[in-house]
Amino acid sequence: MGTIDYYEQLEVVDSAARDYARLYMLPGVLHCSGGPGPDQVDWVEAIRAWVEDGDAPERLTASKLDSSGQTTLTRPVCPYPQFGPSTMESETQS
């Protein structure tokens, strides 16, 4: 079973799954990182805000950093099954 199948089955089994689970797909980052797409997201802050403040993560920002740590690309990411704006509209290159 793949990641999307697993998440969809979770929602079938538990209609309240969105109260405690989100799936974000990050295109262009290979399996975990690398690749041309932005792969840096402040997941810890998103989870902290959800748990401590009740602010469930919706649209987050993924960044691509160069070797000096400078942001070279950003892209919005939304929880599955939503998708962010198209690449042409959303990418900001520095």
TORVEX-606017 format. One record per residue: residue in three letters; y, z negated, x of N, C-alpha, C in turn. Coordinates in steps of 0.05 Angstrom, whole numbers, padded with zeros to 5 digits, always signed. Each point is the difference from the previous one (the first is absolute). Layout:
BEGIN
ALAYZXYZXYZX...
! end
This chain:
BEGIN
MET-00024+00000+00017+00024+00000-00017+00025+00000+00018GLY+00018+00018-00006+00025+00001+00015+00021-00020-00010THR+00022-00002+00014+00021-00019-00006+00011+00005-00029ILE+00006+00024-00006+00012+00006-00027-00021-00007-00022ASP-00025+00008+00004-00021-00006-00019-00002-00030-00004TYR+00000-00015+00022-00002-00029-00001+00023-00012-00017TYR+00024+00009+00006+00024-00010-00014-00002+00007-00030GLU-00007+00024-00006-00003+00008-00028-00021-00016-00015GLN-00022-00006+00013-00021-00016-00012+00010-00029-00004LEU+00016-00010+00019+00011-00027-00003+00017-00001-00026GLU+00016+00021-00004+00016+00000-00025-00017+00003-00025VAL-00023+00013+00002-00018+00002-00023-00012-00027-00006VAL-00009-00014+00020-00013-00025-00003+00019-00022-00007ASP+00025+00001+00010+00019-00021-00005+00027+00013-00008SER+00006-00001-00025+00025+00013-00010+00025-00014+00011ALA-00003-00024+00011+00023-00014+00012+00002+00004+00030ALA-00015+00019+00011+00000+00004+00029+00028+00005+00011ARG+00017+00014-00014+00027+00005+00011+00016-00026+00002ASP-00010-00022-00011+00014-00025+00004-00005-00012+00028TYR-00020+00011+00014-00006-00011+00026-00009+00020+00021ALA+00000+00026-00007-00009+00020+00019+00017+00025-00002ARG+00005+00013+00022+00014+00026+00002-00014+00016+00021LEU+00000+00026-00004-00010+00019+00020+00023+00019+00008TYR+00005+00002+00026+00020+00018+00010-00013+00020+00018MET+00006+00025-00005-00011+00022+00017+00023+00009+00018LEU-00006+00002+00026+00021+00008+00020-00009+00027+00012PRO+00010+00022-00011-00008+00026+00010+00009+00005+00029GLY-00016+00014+00015+00008+00009+00026-00003-00021+00022VAL-00015-00022-00005-00002-00021+00021-00029-00002+00010LEU-00016+00021-00004-00028-00001+00008-00014-00023-00014HIS-00019-00013+00014-00015-00021-00014+00016-00026-00003CYS+00013-00009+00020+00015-00025-00001+00028+00002+00011SER+00004+00016+00021+00026+00004+00011-00001+00025+00018GLY+00023+00006+00010+00002+00025+00015+00005+00023-00019GLY-00002+00024+00010+00006+00023-00017+00030+00003-00003PRO+00008+00021-00014+00028+00006-00003+00015-00016-00021GLY-00015-00013-00018+00013-00015-00022+00009-00028+00007PRO+00018-00011-00016+00009-00027+00005-00022-00020-00006ASP-00005-00019+00018-00023-00019-00003+00009-00029+00002GLN+00025-00006+00001+00010-00027+00002+00011-00009-00027VAL-00012-00021-00011+00010-00011-00026-00001-00031+00004ASP+00019-00014-00010+00000-00029+00002-00017-00011-00022TRP-00026+00002+00003-00020-00009-00019+00002-00030-00004VAL+00004-00015+00021+00001-00029-00001+00023-00009-00019GLU+00023+00012+00004+00023-00008-00017-00005+00008-00029ALA-00012+00023-00005-00007+00009-00027-00018-00020-00014ILE-00021-00009+00015-00019-00019-00011+00013-00027-00004ARG+00017-00009+00019+00014-00026-00002+00017+00000-00026ALA+00016+00022-00004+00018+00001-00023-00016+00000-00026TRP-00024+00012+00000-00017+00001-00024-00011-00028-00006VAL-00011-00013+00021-00012-00026-00004+00020-00022-00005GLU+00021-00001+00016+00019-00022-00002+00022+00004-00020ASP+00008+00025-00005+00023+00005-00018-00009+00014-00026GLY-00025+00009-00002-00009+00015-00023+00011+00028-00001ASP+00009+00010+00022+00012+00027+00001-00022+00020+00010ALA-00015+00011-00019-00022+00019+00006+00011+00024+00015PRO-00013+00009+00021+00010+00023+00015-00003+00026-00016GLU+00021+00015-00001+00000+00026-00013+00005+00021+00022ARG+00023+00009+00002+00007+00021+00020+00006-00015+00026LEU-00014+00007+00021+00004-00011+00027+00009+00023+00018THR+00010-00006+00024+00008+00020+00019-00018-00001+00024ALA-00011+00023+00007-00016+00003+00025+00018+00014+00021SER-00003-00009+00024+00016+00011+00022-00018+00010+00023LYS+00010+00019+00014-00013+00010+00025+00018-00008+00023LEU-00012-00012+00020+00016-00009+00023-00007+00017+00024ASP+00020+00005+00017-00006+00014+00025-00009-00021+00021SER-00005+00009+00024-00011-00018+00021+00020-00022+00008SER+00026+00004-00006+00020-00021+00006+00004-00019-00023GLY-00014+00005-00023+00003-00017-00023+00021+00008-00020GLN+00012+00023+00005+00021+00011-00018-00013+00014-00023THR+00011-00004-00024-00010+00014-00024+00007+00029+00001THR-00020+00017-00003+00005+00029+00001-00005+00013-00028LEU-00013-00015-00018-00007+00012-00026-00006-00023-00019THR+00010+00003-00025-00007-00019-00021-00010+00015-00024ARG-00016-00013-00016-00011+00012-00024-00006-00022-00020PRO+00008+00003-00026-00008-00019-00020-00030+00002-00006VAL-00013-00023-00004-00028+00000-00009-00001-00017-00026CYS-00016+00010-00019-00002-00013-00026-00029-00008-00004PRO-00005-00020-00017-00028-00007-00005-00015+00022-00016TYR-00025+00004+00008-00017+00019-00014-00002-00007-00029PRO+00001+00019-00018-00002+00029+00003+00027+00013+00002GLN+00022-00015+00003+00026+00012+00003+00002+00013+00028PHE+00018+00019+00002+00006+00013+00026+00030-00001+00004GLY+00008-00003+00024+00029+00000+00007+00011+00029-00004PRO+00026+00003+00004+00012+00027-00002-00014+00018+00020SER+00003+00026-00005-00013+00020+00018+00011-00004+00028THR-00015+00010+00019+00008-00002+00028+00028+00010+00006MET+00006+00023-00011+00026+00012+00005+00023-00018-00010GLU-00004-00013-00022+00021-00017-00012+00002-00027+00014SER-00022-00011+00010-00001-00028+00007+00002-00005+00030GLU-00007+00018+00017+00000-00006+00028+00028-00001+00012THR+00005-00020+00014+00025-00003+00014-00006+00000+00030GLN+00010+00019+00014-00006+00001+00029+00026-00007+00014SER-00004-00017+00021+00023-00009+00015+00004+00017+00024
! end
